[in-house]
Amino acid sequence: MLQVQFLRENKERVLEGLGKRNFKQTELVDEAISVDDERKKLQFELDQNLAEMNSISKKIGILMKEGKKEEAEAAKSKTAEFKQNAQELQQKLKIAEARLLEILYLLPNIPYEKVVAGVGADDNEIIYQSHDVKGLGEGAIPHWELAKKYNIIDFELGVKIAGAGFPVYLGKGARLQRALVQYFLDKNVEAGYMEVNPPHVVNEASGYGTGQLPDKEGQMYYINEDNLYLIPTAEVPVTNIYRDVILDEKDLPVKNTAFSQCYRREAGSYGAHVRGLNRLHQFEKVEIVRIEKPENSYAALEGMVEHVKSILEDLELPFRILRLCGGDTGFAAAMTYDFEVWSAAQEMWLEVSSVSNFETFQANRLKCRFKGDGKTQLVHTLNGSAMALPRIMAALLENNQNEEGIKLPAKVAEYARFDLIS
């Protein structure tokens, strides 16, 4: 969430940033400032009212001691007027504060200066590509056919049990999933990330804290009886560990990694591009989360990018890295890098990781701060997928098929304890 003071002091930059995102409700910036002005005015009037009321209350006691009952009764009558006025001011202040929060929840983060303007995926910048992908898919068949051929993933069985988007992994398919999770966690821990095992459900405050609510409410599974949400990513519970926390400067950076099941409704997702493992309602993912001092956060972001890059190099998959344009950058992010792997049979790029810096946007909602040099200030939060399983699995199957079966890369085979699916 953006701070009103930031909107006041950087209005031109804010409007320029919202323009990069193609955000149309720019009038919300002026409305937020106007409502905040009203809030400040009401707060001032209330403080003055309460101060006057307290002053009169003190005089009543003195008057009563002096035997001046008539004057004391007149003062009591005046105090009642101030009390009524205070109640009215408090109600107006409450309405103004609620409206201000409502407006601020609607404003997305302001893109970092390196983020270019753009409408969508076609405007993203390709900053790295590992392979020339021409000809890599000659004779390849898609992963959903490979899964059926080798009996490692059963999509129809998943439909029977739960519905579309909930596949069942079998035999070497299940073992391969488990091996990839273990490898990703080990790789992250070796890089200095502390492993945590968080809940897979969160309350409303946690959803608002990281920006899933109210922006992505329609994409989250909701448990009505308990007012809880199934997590769309481990980023949500892990980052919320630090909600309402003041960290000591010496404890930064904080680096966490977590494995979780992820649940996304993916409403309105249809077509060939969502076949097989391309888009699921339940999937496994390993996440990395960092909390940094503001001046270090973009160096940390680049470090996270290099870390995810090293994972994909170990997996020996063709991949590319994109810096997202304003129109494709997530609501809460200031800058995001996407990693995509090449799907040999489908001949398309599949997103497998997003690595983002949220600057103070989440921290302001979370009230996550650090104390250093005698002052307290907001931290910067970052997160990234390291990695999401379904499309990694799809690319491993499609890119490593041969006449014998599916030959796994050395690092994957080391963890899976088999090198061939046949």
Secondary structure as UniProt FT lines:
FT   HELIX           4..9
FT   HELIX           11..20
FT   TURN            21..22
FT   HELIX           27..65
FT   TURN            66..67
FT   HELIX           69..106
FT   TURN            113..114
FT   HELIX           121..123
FT   STRAND          125..129
FT   TURN            134..139
FT   HELIX           143..149
FT   TURN            150..151
FT   STRAND          153..154
FT   HELIX           155..161
FT   TURN            164..165
FT   STRAND          168..169
FT   HELIX           171..190
FT   TURN            191..192
FT   STRAND          194..195
FT   STRAND          201..203
FT   HELIX           204..210
FT   TURN            213..216
FT   HELIX           217..219
FT   STRAND          222..223
FT   HELIX           224..226
FT   STRAND          228..230
FT   HELIX           235..239
FT   HELIX           240..242
FT   TURN            243..244
FT   STRAND          246..248
FT   HELIX           249..251
FT   STRAND          254..263
FT   TURN            267..268
FT   HELIX           272..274
FT   TURN            275..278
FT   STRAND          282..292
FT   HELIX           294..296
FT   HELIX           297..315
FT   STRAND          319..323
FT   HELIX           326..328
FT   TURN            331..332
FT   STRAND          335..343
FT   TURN            344..347
FT   STRAND          348..359
FT   HELIX           361..366
FT   STRAND          369..372
FT   TURN            373..374
FT   STRAND          375..378
FT   STRAND          380..388
FT   HELIX           389..399
FT   STRAND          406..407
FT   HELIX           410..416
FT   STRAND          420..421
//
